[in-house]
């Protein structure tokens, strides 16, 4: 069979899979972010808060990936320097080379996760820019409306899948409250 993975073609298959899934979100899709993160919030104040929470989460992940890559670059430089030194025997050097290859092999997945984080951040940032900047007082003043809508939905039995379907057809709070 032509479509089998073997020891000989593993690297080609890994590259094929990495390329095929690079732009497929492993976190939230744009649809999920808009309908189940933002729309689920019911009010602009809550949407603003949800956007901020998710953006902070994605930004932290992005920064961690960047710092991790910086540390990895140092490790790679160190390993490559050790490969040039005569104080290490052939077995140490072979281990160093394996370490270099292993670190480089993990880079594609890290790049994919960075790509996903940036894509989701762009969706969130778009909605953030369309909302007014709420103060703490304004946010607190919007809480009654949020809880009235949320609790009314619960009383009516609009929870779980029914709530998700409702969120999918509701206008996005961030879209309905453009900045002037």
Secondary structure, 3 states (H helix, E strand, C coil): CCCCCCCCCHHHHHHHHHHHHCCCCCCCCHHHHHHHHHHHHCCHHHHHHHHHHHHHHHHHHHHHHHHHHHHHHHHHHHHHHHHHCCCCCHHHHHHHHHHHHHHHHHHHHHHHHHHHHHHHHHHHHHHHHHCCCCCHHHHHHHHHHHHHHHHHHHHCCCCHHHHHHHHHHCCCHHHHCCCC
